[in-house]
Amino acid sequence: MFKFFGVSKEDEFQDILEIDDEQNSDSSSIDDEIWQIAVDILETKFEIIILAPVAWIDLDDIDISYHNNILVIKWEREKPEIFNRDLIIRNSECFWWEFKRNIILPENLDFDTIKATLDNNLLIITIDKLKFSNHSIKIEKI
């Protein structure tokens, strides 16, 4: 057994586990929260592009919808079956809960052109801008 300043690593690790157990026993569990999806929003002359990393998500589990000019992206990352075993969790850094993001978009978009693709766990949503023609208007004298 290795010692670190007079405390064994096993004892130190057990102290950390007890602290984590106390935090996890709080009634406002992190599992009840909805986390916000990280996105990048890019704009070209012709379109808006929204990028969101979506690792460990099945394509069928991602829900994209819009109402008026608000785009909603959401999914839930569920814990894998291995968590149903009788086990002790020594470290937990992965996110296993619901994610959601509401994005208010400008009104000059053609919402009939929304396209979503998944490329290497990156959700890419593109929306074309509306195209307005330019005309010169002659003023008539009355």
Buried (B, 14 or more C-beta within 10 A) or exposed (E): EEEEEEEEEEEEEEEEEEEBEEEEEEEEEEEEEEEEBEBEEEEEEEBBEBBBEBEEBEEEEBEBEBEEEEBEBBBBBBEEEEEEEEEEEEEEEEEBBBBBBEBEBEEEBEBEEBEBEBEEEEBBBBBBBEEEEEEEEEEEEE
